[in-house]
Amino acid sequence: MPIDVVIFDCDGVLVLGTLELYDEALTRAIRVVDPAAPDGDIATLRENTRGKSFDNQLRRYLGETRDLSDAIDAYESYIHDPVAFQRIRLLEGADAELRRLLASGKRVALATGMNPSLLDRLFAEDILPDIFESVAKVHDILDSELQKPSPQLLTDLLSSMNVEPARACYVGDAPVDIEMARRAGVMSIAVLTGWMDRAQAEEASPDYILDSMLEVHTIL
């Protein structure tokens, strides 16, 4: 069955420079309310919560009853710091590849765990092209159990676009992306510009492994 809709993750797929930034911001946010937090515990939290929204990451570490307002403010302040923001860039050639897919008759969409205020800024400043038919955000799913690798993000998006899973593919950079796509019944495409190297991508067993999203058109 032909693929009609190509759904992209954002961090590590279309946009580079954010993955390390998120880790640094999470560490800073936790240390605002828990200055003695061990580095090892924070590292374990990061690895165990890939694909979760940053507020859910903070809640998992700091507990359900802790006031998160100071931690969230610290997180947001860090990722929007002018120096930090300059590290963020669109993958060279990504705009052209997206437009190539559109010109070939594909529909393109975004399903991402990117920080929502950062995503809004990237669109507002024309760093990210505003050409996606639909945008689904992990942060709109409040229940962490329904965030990646749950298929909820993709199934909701596909429903809103009236698309059968078999006619869609998802392009991601992390094992949780591949698992989410598999659970949702869509073709999974792993790229090596984000969290995974080739060995990790092979272990995740996607349908395809590409060096970057610039090659998506070659398999469709």
PyRosetta script that sets phi, psi and omega in degrees:
from pyrosetta import init, pose_from_sequence

init()
pose = pose_from_sequence("MPIDVVIFDCDGVLVLGTLELYDEALTRAIRVVDPAAPDGDIATLRENTRGKSFDNQLRRYLGETRDLSDAIDAYESYIHDPVAFQRIRLLEGADAELRRLLASGKRVALATGMNPSLLDRLFAEDILPDIFESVAKVHDILDSELQKPSPQLLTDLLSSMNVEPARACYVGDAPVDIEMARRAGVMSIAVLTGWMDRAQAEEASPDYILDSMLEVHTIL")
pose.set_psi(1, 130.6)
pose.set_omega(1, -177.0)
pose.set_phi(2, -67.7)
pose.set_psi(2, 151.4)
pose.set_omega(2, 177.1)
pose.set_phi(3, -87.7)
pose.set_psi(3, 124.1)
pose.set_omega(3, 179.0)
pose.set_phi(4, -100.9)
pose.set_psi(4, -31.1)
pose.set_omega(4, -173.2)
pose.set_phi(5, -123.4)
pose.set_psi(5, 127.6)
pose.set_omega(5, 176.6)
pose.set_phi(6, -109.9)
pose.set_psi(6, 117.7)
pose.set_omega(6, -177.1)
pose.set_phi(7, -107.8)
pose.set_psi(7, 129.9)
pose.set_omega(7, -176.9)
pose.set_phi(8, -112.2)
pose.set_psi(8, 140.3)
pose.set_omega(8, 158.7)
pose.set_phi(9, -72.8)
pose.set_psi(9, 167.8)
pose.set_omega(9, -177.3)
pose.set_phi(10, -110.6)
pose.set_psi(10, -63.1)
pose.set_omega(10, -179.5)
pose.set_phi(11, -60.9)
pose.set_psi(11, 126.3)
pose.set_omega(11, 177.3)
pose.set_phi(12, 79.5)
pose.set_psi(12, -2.9)
pose.set_omega(12, 179.4)
pose.set_phi(13, -118.9)
pose.set_psi(13, -58.7)
pose.set_omega(13, 176.3)
pose.set_phi(14, -98.7)
pose.set_psi(14, -37.8)
pose.set_omega(14, -175.1)
pose.set_phi(15, -115.9)
pose.set_psi(15, 131.2)
pose.set_omega(15, 179.9)
pose.set_phi(16, -110.2)
pose.set_psi(16, 156.4)
pose.set_omega(16, 176.9)
pose.set_phi(17, 97.1)
pose.set_psi(17, -3.9)
pose.set_omega(17, -176.7)
pose.set_phi(18, -94.7)
pose.set_psi(18, -25.9)
pose.set_omega(18, -172.0)
pose.set_phi(19, -62.9)
pose.set_psi(19, -49.0)
pose.set_omega(19, 177.4)
pose.set_phi(20, -66.4)
pose.set_psi(20, -35.0)
pose.set_omega(20, 179.6)
pose.set_phi(21, -60.9)
pose.set_psi(21, -42.5)
pose.set_omega(21, 178.3)
pose.set_phi(22, -62.3)
pose.set_psi(22, -42.5)
pose.set_omega(22, 179.7)
pose.set_phi(23, -62.3)
pose.set_psi(23, -43.1)
pose.set_omega(23, 178.9)
pose.set_phi(24, -64.7)
pose.set_psi(24, -41.9)
pose.set_omega(24, -179.3)
pose.set_phi(25, -65.7)
pose.set_psi(25, -39.2)
pose.set_omega(25, 179.1)
pose.set_phi(26, -64.3)
pose.set_psi(26, -42.9)
pose.set_omega(26, 178.4)
pose.set_phi(27, -61.0)
pose.set_psi(27, -45.9)
pose.set_omega(27, -179.6)
pose.set_phi(28, -63.5)
pose.set_psi(28, -41.8)
pose.set_omega(28, -178.1)
pose.set_phi(29, -63.4)
pose.set_psi(29, -43.7)
pose.set_omega(29, 179.2)
pose.set_phi(30, -65.2)
pose.set_psi(30, -40.2)
pose.set_omega(30, -177.1)
pose.set_phi(31, -69.1)
pose.set_psi(31, -21.1)
pose.set_omega(31, 176.2)
pose.set_phi(32, -62.8)
pose.set_psi(32, -39.8)
pose.set_omega(32, -177.3)
pose.set_phi(33, -103.6)
pose.set_psi(33, -13.8)
pose.set_omega(33, 179.2)
pose.set_phi(34, -142.1)
pose.set_psi(34, 76.6)
pose.set_omega(34, -174.2)
pose.set_phi(35, -57.4)
pose.set_psi(35, -25.5)
pose.set_omega(35, -177.0)
pose.set_phi(36, -93.3)
pose.set_psi(36, 10.0)
pose.set_omega(36, -178.3)
pose.set_phi(37, -57.2)
pose.set_psi(37, 123.7)
pose.set_omega(37, -178.2)
pose.set_phi(38, -66.1)
pose.set_psi(38, 141.6)
pose.set_omega(38, 178.4)
pose.set_phi(39, -56.5)
pose.set_psi(39, -40.5)
pose.set_omega(39, -178.5)
pose.set_phi(40, -63.1)
pose.set_psi(40, -38.7)
pose.set_omega(40, -179.8)
pose.set_phi(41, -67.3)
pose.set_psi(41, -38.8)
pose.set_omega(41, 178.9)
pose.set_phi(42, -67.7)
pose.set_psi(42, -40.4)
pose.set_omega(42, 178.5)
pose.set_phi(43, -62.8)
pose.set_psi(43, -41.6)
pose.set_omega(43, 178.1)
pose.set_phi(44, -63.8)
pose.set_psi(44, -41.3)
pose.set_omega(44, 177.2)
pose.set_phi(45, -58.9)
pose.set_psi(45, -46.7)
pose.set_omega(45, -179.3)
pose.set_phi(46, -58.4)
pose.set_psi(46, -46.5)
pose.set_omega(46, -176.1)
pose.set_phi(47, -68.2)
pose.set_psi(47, -30.9)
pose.set_omega(47, -176.8)
pose.set_phi(48, -87.8)
pose.set_psi(48, -5.6)
pose.set_omega(48, -175.7)
pose.set_phi(49, -126.4)
pose.set_psi(49, 23.3)
pose.set_omega(49, 174.8)
pose.set_phi(50, -58.7)
pose.set_psi(50, 134.9)
pose.set_omega(50, 179.9)
pose.set_phi(51, 90.5)
pose.set_psi(51, -4.8)
pose.set_omega(51, 177.3)
pose.set_phi(52, -95.5)
pose.set_psi(52, 154.9)
pose.set_omega(52, 176.5)
pose.set_phi(53, -68.0)
pose.set_psi(53, 153.3)
pose.set_omega(53, -175.5)
pose.set_phi(54, -64.5)
pose.set_psi(54, -31.8)
pose.set_omega(54, 178.3)
pose.set_phi(55, -68.6)
pose.set_psi(55, -33.9)
pose.set_omega(55, 175.2)
pose.set_phi(56, -70.3)
pose.set_psi(56, -34.6)
pose.set_omega(56, 175.1)
pose.set_phi(57, -61.5)
pose.set_psi(57, -46.4)
pose.set_omega(57, 179.7)
pose.set_phi(58, -63.4)
pose.set_psi(58, -42.7)
pose.set_omega(58, -179.3)
pose.set_phi(59, -63.5)
pose.set_psi(59, -38.9)
pose.set_omega(59, -178.9)
pose.set_phi(60, -64.4)
pose.set_psi(60, -34.9)
pose.set_omega(60, -178.4)
pose.set_phi(61, -83.5)
pose.set_psi(61, -42.5)
pose.set_omega(61, -171.4)
pose.set_phi(62, -92.4)
pose.set_psi(62, -12.8)
pose.set_omega(62, 176.4)
pose.set_phi(63, 98.6)
pose.set_psi(63, 159.2)
pose.set_omega(63, -174.4)
pose.set_phi(64, -69.9)
pose.set_psi(64, -26.6)
pose.set_omega(64, -173.9)
pose.set_phi(65, -95.3)
pose.set_psi(65, -8.9)
pose.set_omega(65, -176.2)
pose.set_phi(66, -75.0)
pose.set_psi(66, 139.2)
pose.set_omega(66, 174.6)
pose.set_phi(67, -72.5)
pose.set_psi(67, 120.7)
pose.set_omega(67, -175.6)
pose.set_phi(68, -96.4)
pose.set_psi(68, -0.1)
pose.set_omega(68, -171.0)
pose.set_phi(69, -59.6)
pose.set_psi(69, -43.9)
pose.set_omega(69, -179.6)
pose.set_phi(70, -66.9)
pose.set_psi(70, -40.1)
pose.set_omega(70, 179.6)
pose.set_phi(71, -65.6)
pose.set_psi(71, -42.8)
pose.set_omega(71, 179.3)
pose.set_phi(72, -65.4)
pose.set_psi(72, -40.8)
pose.set_omega(72, 177.5)
pose.set_phi(73, -61.0)
pose.set_psi(73, -41.5)
pose.set_omega(73, 179.8)
pose.set_phi(74, -65.9)
pose.set_psi(74, -40.1)
pose.set_omega(74, 178.7)
pose.set_phi(75, -61.8)
pose.set_psi(75, -51.9)
pose.set_omega(75, -178.1)
pose.set_phi(76, -62.4)
pose.set_psi(76, -41.1)
pose.set_omega(76, -179.8)
pose.set_phi(77, -61.8)
pose.set_psi(77, -39.5)
pose.set_omega(77, -177.4)
pose.set_phi(78, -67.9)
pose.set_psi(78, -45.9)
pose.set_omega(78, -175.3)
pose.set_phi(79, -72.3)
pose.set_psi(79, -18.3)
pose.set_omega(79, 177.9)
pose.set_phi(80, -102.1)
pose.set_psi(80, 4.7)
pose.set_omega(80, 175.4)
pose.set_phi(81, -57.7)
pose.set_psi(81, 134.4)
pose.set_omega(81, -175.4)
pose.set_phi(82, -54.3)
pose.set_psi(82, -41.5)
pose.set_omega(82, 179.9)
pose.set_phi(83, -68.1)
pose.set_psi(83, -44.0)
pose.set_omega(83, 179.7)
pose.set_phi(84, -63.6)
pose.set_psi(84, -41.4)
pose.set_omega(84, -177.0)
pose.set_phi(85, -63.2)
pose.set_psi(85, -29.7)
pose.set_omega(85, -179.4)
pose.set_phi(86, -66.6)
pose.set_psi(86, -15.4)
pose.set_omega(86, 177.9)
pose.set_phi(87, -77.7)
pose.set_psi(87, -13.8)
pose.set_omega(87, -175.1)
pose.set_phi(88, -87.7)
pose.set_psi(88, 134.5)
pose.set_omega(88, 179.4)
pose.set_phi(89, -151.1)
pose.set_psi(89, 153.1)
pose.set_omega(89, 173.0)
pose.set_phi(90, -76.5)
pose.set_psi(90, 135.7)
pose.set_omega(90, 176.2)
pose.set_phi(91, -53.3)
pose.set_psi(91, 128.3)
pose.set_omega(91, -178.8)
pose.set_phi(92, -60.2)
pose.set_psi(92, 126.1)
pose.set_omega(92, -179.6)
pose.set_phi(93, 94.0)
pose.set_psi(93, -7.6)
pose.set_omega(93, -177.3)
pose.set_phi(94, -64.9)
pose.set_psi(94, -41.8)
pose.set_omega(94, 179.7)
pose.set_phi(95, -59.4)
pose.set_psi(95, -44.8)
pose.set_omega(95, -179.3)
pose.set_phi(96, -65.0)
pose.set_psi(96, -39.2)
pose.set_omega(96, 179.3)
pose.set_phi(97, -66.2)
pose.set_psi(97, -41.1)
pose.set_omega(97, 177.8)
pose.set_phi(98, -61.4)
pose.set_psi(98, -43.0)
pose.set_omega(98, -179.3)
pose.set_phi(99, -71.0)
pose.set_psi(99, -30.7)
pose.set_omega(99, 174.8)
pose.set_phi(100, -63.2)
pose.set_psi(100, -43.6)
pose.set_omega(100, 178.9)
pose.set_phi(101, -64.0)
pose.set_psi(101, -42.6)
pose.set_omega(101, 177.7)
pose.set_phi(102, -61.8)
pose.set_psi(102, -42.9)
pose.set_omega(102, -178.9)
pose.set_phi(103, -64.7)
pose.set_psi(103, -27.1)
pose.set_omega(103, 179.3)
pose.set_phi(104, -84.3)
pose.set_psi(104, 1.0)
pose.set_omega(104, 177.4)
pose.set_phi(105, 98.0)
pose.set_psi(105, 2.9)
pose.set_omega(105, 177.7)
pose.set_phi(106, -79.3)
pose.set_psi(106, 150.7)
pose.set_omega(106, 170.5)
pose.set_phi(107, -97.3)
pose.set_psi(107, 139.7)
pose.set_omega(107, -179.0)
pose.set_phi(108, -119.3)
pose.set_psi(108, 142.0)
pose.set_omega(108, -178.6)
pose.set_phi(109, -141.5)
pose.set_psi(109, 169.9)
pose.set_omega(109, -177.0)
pose.set_phi(110, -128.1)
pose.set_psi(110, 130.1)
pose.set_omega(110, 174.2)
pose.set_phi(111, -133.2)
pose.set_psi(111, 106.2)
pose.set_omega(111, -163.8)
pose.set_phi(112, -140.3)
pose.set_psi(112, 152.4)
pose.set_omega(112, 171.9)
pose.set_phi(113, -97.6)
pose.set_psi(113, 9.9)
pose.set_omega(113, -179.5)
pose.set_phi(114, -56.7)
pose.set_psi(114, 142.1)
pose.set_omega(114, 174.6)
pose.set_phi(115, -49.9)
pose.set_psi(115, 125.7)
pose.set_omega(115, -172.2)
pose.set_phi(116, -63.6)
pose.set_psi(116, -37.4)
pose.set_omega(116, 178.9)
pose.set_phi(117, -69.8)
pose.set_psi(117, -31.9)
pose.set_omega(117, 176.8)
pose.set_phi(118, -70.5)
pose.set_psi(118, -41.3)
pose.set_omega(118, 177.8)
pose.set_phi(119, -60.1)
pose.set_psi(119, -45.8)
pose.set_omega(119, 178.4)
pose.set_phi(120, -59.3)
pose.set_psi(120, -40.0)
pose.set_omega(120, -178.7)
pose.set_phi(121, -68.1)
pose.set_psi(121, -39.9)
pose.set_omega(121, -179.8)
pose.set_phi(122, -64.1)
pose.set_psi(122, -37.8)
pose.set_omega(122, 175.2)
pose.set_phi(123, -69.3)
pose.set_psi(123, -44.2)
pose.set_omega(123, -177.0)
pose.set_phi(124, -62.9)
pose.set_psi(124, -34.5)
pose.set_omega(124, -178.1)
pose.set_phi(125, -95.1)
pose.set_psi(125, 11.3)
pose.set_omega(125, 176.1)
pose.set_phi(126, 59.7)
pose.set_psi(126, 25.6)
pose.set_omega(126, 172.4)
pose.set_phi(127, -77.7)
pose.set_psi(127, -38.2)
pose.set_omega(127, 176.5)
pose.set_phi(128, -106.1)
pose.set_psi(128, 124.5)
pose.set_omega(128, -177.2)
pose.set_phi(129, -66.5)
pose.set_psi(129, 136.5)
pose.set_omega(129, -177.6)
pose.set_phi(130, -88.6)
pose.set_psi(130, 67.0)
pose.set_omega(130, -175.3)
pose.set_phi(131, -125.7)
pose.set_psi(131, 12.0)
pose.set_omega(131, -177.6)
pose.set_phi(132, -87.7)
pose.set_psi(132, 132.5)
pose.set_omega(132, -179.4)
pose.set_phi(133, -65.3)
pose.set_psi(133, -35.3)
pose.set_omega(133, -179.2)
pose.set_phi(134, -147.9)
pose.set_psi(134, 147.3)
pose.set_omega(134, 179.5)
pose.set_phi(135, -128.8)
pose.set_psi(135, 120.9)
pose.set_omega(135, 176.9)
pose.set_phi(136, -111.7)
pose.set_psi(136, 135.6)
pose.set_omega(136, -174.2)
pose.set_phi(137, -121.0)
pose.set_psi(137, 131.8)
pose.set_omega(137, 175.7)
pose.set_phi(138, -55.8)
pose.set_psi(138, -37.1)
pose.set_omega(138, -175.0)
pose.set_phi(139, -67.8)
pose.set_psi(139, -12.3)
pose.set_omega(139, 175.5)
pose.set_phi(140, -83.4)
pose.set_psi(140, -8.7)
pose.set_omega(140, 177.3)
pose.set_phi(141, -99.9)
pose.set_psi(141, 106.4)
pose.set_omega(141, -171.5)
pose.set_phi(142, -73.5)
pose.set_psi(142, -34.6)
pose.set_omega(142, -178.7)
pose.set_phi(143, -77.7)
pose.set_psi(143, 116.1)
pose.set_omega(143, -177.2)
pose.set_phi(144, -61.7)
pose.set_psi(144, -26.4)
pose.set_omega(144, 179.6)
pose.set_phi(145, -70.4)
pose.set_psi(145, -16.8)
pose.set_omega(145, 179.2)
pose.set_phi(146, -101.9)
pose.set_psi(146, 3.9)
pose.set_omega(146, 173.6)
pose.set_phi(147, -87.0)
pose.set_psi(147, 175.1)
pose.set_omega(147, -179.4)
pose.set_phi(148, -48.1)
pose.set_psi(148, 137.8)
pose.set_omega(148, 8.0)
pose.set_phi(149, -90.8)
pose.set_psi(149, 12.9)
pose.set_omega(149, 172.7)
pose.set_phi(150, -56.0)
pose.set_psi(150, 146.9)
pose.set_omega(150, 179.3)
pose.set_phi(151, -78.1)
pose.set_psi(151, -0.8)
pose.set_omega(151, -171.5)
pose.set_phi(152, -53.2)
pose.set_psi(152, -43.9)
pose.set_omega(152, -177.7)
pose.set_phi(153, -57.8)
pose.set_psi(153, -44.5)
pose.set_omega(153, -178.2)
pose.set_phi(154, -77.0)
pose.set_psi(154, -40.1)
pose.set_omega(154, -178.5)
pose.set_phi(155, -65.5)
pose.set_psi(155, -38.2)
pose.set_omega(155, 176.7)
pose.set_phi(156, -64.4)
pose.set_psi(156, -42.6)
pose.set_omega(156, -179.6)
pose.set_phi(157, -64.4)
pose.set_psi(157, -47.0)
pose.set_omega(157, -179.9)
pose.set_phi(158, -61.8)
pose.set_psi(158, -39.3)
pose.set_omega(158, 177.5)
pose.set_phi(159, -62.5)
pose.set_psi(159, -43.0)
pose.set_omega(159, -179.0)
pose.set_phi(160, -66.7)
pose.set_psi(160, -26.9)
pose.set_omega(160, 179.9)
pose.set_phi(161, -95.6)
pose.set_psi(161, -2.2)
pose.set_omega(161, -179.7)
pose.set_phi(162, 57.2)
pose.set_psi(162, 51.9)
pose.set_omega(162, -177.3)
pose.set_phi(163, -123.7)
pose.set_psi(163, 134.5)
pose.set_omega(163, 174.6)
pose.set_phi(164, -73.1)
pose.set_psi(164, 141.9)
pose.set_omega(164, 179.5)
pose.set_phi(165, -53.2)
pose.set_psi(165, -37.3)
pose.set_omega(165, -177.5)
pose.set_phi(166, -65.9)
pose.set_psi(166, -14.4)
pose.set_omega(166, 179.7)
pose.set_phi(167, -102.2)
pose.set_psi(167, 15.4)
pose.set_omega(167, -178.1)
pose.set_phi(168, -130.4)
pose.set_psi(168, 156.6)
pose.set_omega(168, 171.7)
pose.set_phi(169, -133.6)
pose.set_psi(169, 155.8)
pose.set_omega(169, 178.6)
pose.set_phi(170, -124.4)
pose.set_psi(170, 131.4)
pose.set_omega(170, -178.4)
pose.set_phi(171, -107.8)
pose.set_psi(171, 113.9)
pose.set_omega(171, -177.0)
pose.set_phi(172, -135.5)
pose.set_psi(172, 171.1)
pose.set_omega(172, -174.7)
pose.set_phi(173, -121.6)
pose.set_psi(173, 7.0)
pose.set_omega(173, -174.8)
pose.set_phi(174, -138.6)
pose.set_psi(174, 155.2)
pose.set_omega(174, 179.2)
pose.set_phi(175, -55.4)
pose.set_psi(175, -35.7)
pose.set_omega(175, 179.5)
pose.set_phi(176, -64.7)
pose.set_psi(176, -29.5)
pose.set_omega(176, 177.4)
pose.set_phi(177, -66.9)
pose.set_psi(177, -43.0)
pose.set_omega(177, -179.3)
pose.set_phi(178, -67.1)
pose.set_psi(178, -41.3)
pose.set_omega(178, 178.7)
pose.set_phi(179, -65.2)
pose.set_psi(179, -41.9)
pose.set_omega(179, 178.4)
pose.set_phi(180, -60.0)
pose.set_psi(180, -46.5)
pose.set_omega(180, 179.7)
pose.set_phi(181, -61.2)
pose.set_psi(181, -42.5)
pose.set_omega(181, -179.7)
pose.set_phi(182, -61.8)
pose.set_psi(182, -45.3)
pose.set_omega(182, -179.4)
pose.set_phi(183, -65.8)
pose.set_psi(183, -31.4)
pose.set_omega(183, -179.1)
pose.set_phi(184, -82.2)
pose.set_psi(184, -10.9)
pose.set_omega(184, 178.6)
pose.set_phi(185, 81.3)
pose.set_psi(185, 21.9)
pose.set_omega(185, 178.6)
pose.set_phi(186, -107.3)
pose.set_psi(186, 157.8)
pose.set_omega(186, 176.0)
pose.set_phi(187, -61.1)
pose.set_psi(187, 136.1)
pose.set_omega(187, -179.1)
pose.set_phi(188, -108.0)
pose.set_psi(188, 132.0)
pose.set_omega(188, 178.5)
pose.set_phi(189, -126.0)
pose.set_psi(189, 119.4)
pose.set_omega(189, 177.6)
pose.set_phi(190, -96.4)
pose.set_psi(190, 136.7)
pose.set_omega(190, 173.8)
pose.set_phi(191, -117.7)
pose.set_psi(191, 155.9)
pose.set_omega(191, -171.6)
pose.set_phi(192, -104.9)
pose.set_psi(192, 25.1)
pose.set_omega(192, -179.7)
pose.set_phi(193, -98.8)
pose.set_psi(193, 2.3)
pose.set_omega(193, -176.5)
pose.set_phi(194, -125.2)
pose.set_psi(194, -119.2)
pose.set_omega(194, -171.6)
pose.set_phi(195, -76.0)
pose.set_psi(195, -27.4)
pose.set_omega(195, -169.8)
pose.set_phi(196, -103.5)
pose.set_psi(196, 141.7)
pose.set_omega(196, 163.8)
pose.set_phi(197, -91.6)
pose.set_psi(197, -179.1)
pose.set_omega(197, -174.1)
pose.set_phi(198, -63.7)
pose.set_psi(198, -39.5)
pose.set_omega(198, -179.2)
pose.set_phi(199, -63.0)
pose.set_psi(199, -42.1)
pose.set_omega(199, 178.8)
pose.set_phi(200, -67.3)
pose.set_psi(200, -37.6)
pose.set_omega(200, 178.2)
pose.set_phi(201, -65.0)
pose.set_psi(201, -42.6)
pose.set_omega(201, 178.6)
pose.set_phi(202, -62.7)
pose.set_psi(202, -37.9)
pose.set_omega(202, 178.5)
pose.set_phi(203, -65.1)
pose.set_psi(203, -33.0)
pose.set_omega(203, 179.7)
pose.set_phi(204, -73.7)
pose.set_psi(204, -16.8)
pose.set_omega(204, 175.0)
pose.set_phi(205, 58.0)
pose.set_psi(205, 55.0)
pose.set_omega(205, 173.9)
pose.set_phi(206, -74.7)
pose.set_psi(206, 172.9)
pose.set_omega(206, 176.0)
pose.set_phi(207, -71.2)
pose.set_psi(207, -34.7)
pose.set_omega(207, 179.0)
pose.set_phi(208, -141.4)
pose.set_psi(208, 150.3)
pose.set_omega(208, 171.9)
pose.set_phi(209, -123.1)
pose.set_psi(209, 125.9)
pose.set_omega(209, 179.9)
pose.set_phi(210, -123.8)
pose.set_psi(210, 152.8)
pose.set_omega(210, 175.4)
pose.set_phi(211, -62.7)
pose.set_psi(211, -38.6)
pose.set_omega(211, 178.1)
pose.set_phi(212, -158.3)
pose.set_psi(212, 173.3)
pose.set_omega(212, 179.7)
pose.set_phi(213, -68.6)
pose.set_psi(213, -10.1)
pose.set_omega(213, 179.3)
pose.set_phi(214, -65.9)
pose.set_psi(214, -15.0)
pose.set_omega(214, -178.5)
pose.set_phi(215, -101.2)
pose.set_psi(215, 3.8)
pose.set_omega(215, -175.0)
pose.set_phi(216, -57.4)
pose.set_psi(216, -41.4)
pose.set_omega(216, -176.7)
pose.set_phi(217, -60.1)
pose.set_psi(217, -24.2)
pose.set_omega(217, -175.9)
pose.set_phi(218, -71.8)
pose.set_psi(218, -20.4)
pose.set_omega(218, -178.6)
pose.set_phi(219, -108.0)
pose.set_psi(219, 1.3)
pose.set_omega(219, 179.7)
pose.set_phi(220, -107.1)
pose.dump_pdb("model.pdb")
